[in-house]
Amino acid sequence: MASEGVALIVSPLIALMKNQVDLVRGYSSNDEVAHFLNSTLNKKEIKEVHDDLLSGKTKMLYVAPETMTKQENLEFFSDLKISFLL
């Protein structure tokens, strides 16, 4: 959380992603600090996640493997400062 950029955490379990994001948000007054990106999100929600990532508000992003490997996401991630990948 103290590092510059965003940490990408790859997780195949959608329920676990939501659980982890809720847990991180419980320790912060800022909901934008953690997000998940997977097939359950609609276009508006994906745009909100992207906006928070580009603004630097998001420090942790949980990503499904299939979402991580989509070409449009790879291009988007290439513009981000990534602190680490787990």
GICORFEN-V67593 format. One record per residue. RES is the residue in one letter. PSI is psi in degrees with one decimal (NA if undefined). Layout:
BEGIN
RES/PSI, RES/PSI
END
This chain:
BEGIN
M/-29.0, A/-18.2, S/151.6, E/140.1, G/-167.6, V/143.5, A/126.8, L/123.8, I/115.1, V/125.2, S/128.6, P/-8.5, L/108.5, I/-42.5, A/-39.4, L/-39.1, M/-50.3, K/-43.4, N/-46.9, Q/-42.2, V/-44.6, D/-39.9, L/-47.3, V/-44.1, R/-28.5, G/-23.1, Y/-1.4, S/150.7, S/-1.3, N/109.9, D/-21.9, E/-7.9, V/-27.6, A/140.4, H/166.8, F/154.9, L/110.6, N/-174.3, S/-7.5, T/-12.2, L/143.0, N/176.7, K/-39.0, K/-43.9, E/-39.2, I/-41.5, K/-40.6, E/-42.6, V/-47.3, H/-43.7, D/-43.1, D/-35.7, L/-46.4, L/-31.5, S/-11.5, G/5.1, K/-34.7, T/127.9, K/-20.3, M/129.5, L/118.8, Y/129.3, V/135.3, A/146.2, P/-42.1, E/-28.5, T/-38.7, M/-34.5, T/-1.5, K/137.3, Q/-44.2, E/-32.2, N/-39.4, L/-41.9, E/-42.3, F/-46.1, F/-29.3, S/-19.9, D/-3.0, L/152.3, K/112.8, I/120.0, S/-38.3, F/162.8, L/127.8, L/NA
END
